[in-house]
């Protein structure tokens, strides 16, 4: 199985994060570790929320990259 993140703006439109975006991960934990390490840079490049996918199936999300109020 491959794990990926769908990167979106606040309206749910896809965001191209360029070189920050990594396309595939071998496990859920690898994908979650990566988002934990890069969420600040992703938010700075226009990504507002992310959804975790396993082989194209939504696992959870969308999850905001902004602090809760």
N, C-alpha and C positions, 0 to 999 in steps of 0.2 A: 504494500500500500504506500501511496505517496500522500504527504500532507502539504497543504499550501495555505497561504493567507490571501484573502481577497481584501484589497486595500481600497477604501472608499472615502469620499468627502462626506460632509454632513447631510447631503441630500441622497446619498446612496450611489452616487456616480463613481465609476472606477477612477482611481488616481494612479498615474504613472510615477512611481517614486524613483525611477532611474536606477542607478547602481545600488541604491539602498535596498531595493526589493530583491529578495531571493526567491527563486521559483519553487523549489521542492525541498522537502525534508524527509528523511527516512523514517521518522517516528514522531508521535505527538509531542513527546518531551523535548525533542530537538526543535520542533517548531515553536513551542512555548518558551523555551530558553532563548531562542533568537528574538522573539517579540519582546521579551523582558529586557534584552540587551539593547534593542534598537528603537523602542517606541518613541523616545524623545526626538531622535533624528527624523523618524517617519512623520511625527506630528509637525515638526519644523518644515517638512517638505510638502505639507498640505494634506496629509492623511488624517482624517478625523476619527475613523472607526475601522475595525478589522473584523473579519469573520474567518474562523478556522474551518478548513475543508479537508475531508479524507476522501481521496479518489473522486473529488467533485461533489461529494455529499456534505451539506452543512452539518458541522458538529456542534458549534456554538457561535454566538454572535448575532448581530453586530455588537462589538465591544468598543466603547469609547476609549480614545487615547488621551482624553482630557480629564483632569482631576474632577471628582464629584463636588458639587456645590454644597 
